Amino acid sequence: SVASGSMRLSRCICGLLLGCVSSVVIGKACQGENLPADAPLRVGSKHKPDECATRAKPGDRLTIHYLGTFYADCTEFGSSRDKPLTFKLGKGKVIRGWYEGLRGMCIGEKRKLTVPADLAYGRKNLATPDEDDEDEFADVLPDVEDVEELKGKTLQFDVELMNLTDVRKRGSKKRRRGKTAKDKTVSDRSLKDAL
């Protein structure tokens, strides 16, 4: 009885362990399964440069190379091999998985993003959201035209950040070059003195 009770406990523990192992195997890439649609984004570092002067942040213009594959069978669906892809990292511009997964990257860094359906093309309407809505994300990548085959699937992206431009810094320089209130006052005085 004590022995049979411990035997049942051993079988139960063994069953739980096997269940955990089998669920881990199902979660591997190229095994014919997608991750659950609401799974978290996975970001893996493949290469990080020794120095990183600037990190990618929302609003920056990024230039990347990417290779996109289906998580379930590892077949390729998109690539920027022929020409790097340039886009603004912002809500309403890219899928949520890219918005979150590319933030903080350095020029020359390589990452692997595993993007479940809810952070990629999901199951919802594929219309591009209103750019002013802070809670909306685009359901398209900048260079993918037919997204129907991607809808509802877990996607993997091998990405390399080639270049980034801080759009806000460039814009602030333009603002500084424009006339300020003080400049206008001096100009008005000069005009009055000339009259």
FENTA-V72124 format. One record per residue. RES is the residue in one letter. OMEGA is omega in whole degrees, 0 to 359 (* if undefined). BURIAL is I if it has 24 or more other ideal C-beta (glycine too) atoms within 12 Angstrom, else O. Layout:
res=RES omega=OMEGA burial=BURIAL
res=RES omega=OMEGA burial=BURIAL
This chain:
res=S omega=174 burial=O
res=V omega=179 burial=O
res=A omega=180 burial=O
res=S omega=177 burial=O
res=G omega=178 burial=O
res=S omega=177 burial=O
res=M omega=178 burial=O
res=R omega=178 burial=O
res=L omega=178 burial=O
res=S omega=179 burial=O
res=R omega=180 burial=O
res=C omega=179 burial=O
res=I omega=179 burial=O
res=C omega=178 burial=O
res=G omega=177 burial=O
res=L omega=179 burial=O
res=L omega=178 burial=O
res=L omega=177 burial=O
res=G omega=179 burial=O
res=C omega=181 burial=O
res=V omega=181 burial=O
res=S omega=179 burial=O
res=S omega=176 burial=O
res=V omega=180 burial=O
res=V omega=180 burial=O
res=I omega=183 burial=O
res=G omega=181 burial=I
res=K omega=177 burial=O
res=A omega=175 burial=I
res=C omega=181 burial=O
res=Q omega=176 burial=O
res=G omega=182 burial=O
res=E omega=170 burial=O
res=N omega=171 burial=I
res=L omega=174 burial=I
res=P omega=185 burial=O
res=A omega=182 burial=O
res=D omega=177 burial=O
res=A omega=179 burial=O
res=P omega=174 burial=O
res=L omega=175 burial=I
res=R omega=179 burial=I
res=V omega=178 burial=I
res=G omega=179 burial=O
res=S omega=179 burial=O
res=K omega=178 burial=O
res=H omega=177 burial=O
res=K omega=180 burial=O
res=P omega=180 burial=O
res=D omega=180 burial=O
res=E omega=180 burial=O
res=C omega=182 burial=O
res=A omega=183 burial=O
res=T omega=178 burial=O
res=R omega=180 burial=O
res=A omega=178 burial=I
res=K omega=180 burial=I
res=P omega=181 burial=I
res=G omega=179 burial=I
res=D omega=174 burial=I
res=R omega=183 burial=I
res=L omega=170 burial=I
res=T omega=183 burial=I
res=I omega=162 burial=I
res=H omega=177 burial=I
res=Y omega=171 burial=I
res=L omega=181 burial=I
res=G omega=178 burial=I
res=T omega=173 burial=I
res=F omega=181 burial=I
res=Y omega=186 burial=I
res=A omega=185 burial=I
res=D omega=176 burial=O
res=C omega=175 burial=O
res=T omega=183 burial=O
res=E omega=175 burial=O
res=F omega=180 burial=I
res=G omega=182 burial=I
res=S omega=175 burial=O
res=S omega=181 burial=I
res=R omega=183 burial=O
res=D omega=184 burial=O
res=K omega=178 burial=O
res=P omega=182 burial=O
res=L omega=178 burial=I
res=T omega=182 burial=I
res=F omega=176 burial=I
res=K omega=176 burial=I
res=L omega=183 burial=I
res=G omega=175 burial=I
res=K omega=182 burial=I
res=G omega=182 burial=I
res=K omega=182 burial=I
res=V omega=176 burial=I
res=I omega=183 burial=I
res=R omega=179 burial=I
res=G omega=176 burial=I
res=W omega=181 burial=I
res=Y omega=181 burial=I
res=E omega=187 burial=I
res=G omega=181 burial=I
res=L omega=179 burial=I
res=R omega=178 burial=I
res=G omega=180 burial=O
res=M omega=176 burial=I
res=C omega=175 burial=I
res=I omega=182 burial=I
res=G omega=180 burial=I
res=E omega=177 burial=I
res=K omega=179 burial=I
res=R omega=171 burial=I
res=K omega=179 burial=I
res=L omega=173 burial=I
res=T omega=191 burial=I
res=V omega=177 burial=I
res=P omega=188 burial=I
res=A omega=183 burial=I
res=D omega=178 burial=I
res=L omega=179 burial=I
res=A omega=184 burial=I
res=Y omega=173 burial=I
res=G omega=180 burial=I
res=R omega=187 burial=O
res=K omega=177 burial=O
res=N omega=183 burial=O
res=L omega=179 burial=I
res=A omega=176 burial=O
res=T omega=183 burial=O
res=P omega=175 burial=O
res=D omega=184 burial=O
res=E omega=182 burial=O
res=D omega=181 burial=O
res=D omega=185 burial=O
res=E omega=183 burial=O
res=D omega=184 burial=O
res=E omega=176 burial=O
res=F omega=178 burial=I
res=A omega=175 burial=I
res=D omega=178 burial=I
res=V omega=169 burial=I
res=L omega=184 burial=I
res=P omega=185 burial=I
res=D omega=180 burial=I
res=V omega=182 burial=I
res=E omega=183 burial=O
res=D omega=183 burial=O
res=V omega=183 burial=I
res=E omega=180 burial=O
res=E omega=181 burial=O
res=L omega=186 burial=I
res=K omega=177 burial=I
res=G omega=183 burial=I
res=K omega=172 burial=I
res=T omega=183 burial=I
res=L omega=174 burial=I
res=Q omega=179 burial=I
res=F omega=167 burial=I
res=D omega=185 burial=I
res=V omega=174 burial=I
res=E omega=178 burial=I
res=L omega=182 burial=I
res=M omega=183 burial=I
res=N omega=172 burial=O
res=L omega=178 burial=I
res=T omega=177 burial=O
res=D omega=185 burial=O
res=V omega=181 burial=O
res=R omega=178 burial=O
res=K omega=180 burial=O
res=R omega=179 burial=O
res=G omega=182 burial=O
res=S omega=176 burial=O
res=K omega=179 burial=O
res=K omega=180 burial=O
res=R omega=180 burial=O
res=R omega=180 burial=O
res=R omega=180 burial=O
res=G omega=181 burial=O
res=K omega=175 burial=O
res=T omega=179 burial=O
res=A omega=180 burial=O
res=K omega=179 burial=O
res=D omega=182 burial=O
res=K omega=179 burial=O
res=T omega=179 burial=O
res=V omega=180 burial=O
res=S omega=179 burial=O
res=D omega=179 burial=O
res=R omega=180 burial=O
res=S omega=179 burial=O
res=L omega=179 burial=O
res=K omega=179 burial=O
res=D omega=181 burial=O
res=A omega=181 burial=O
res=L omega=* burial=O
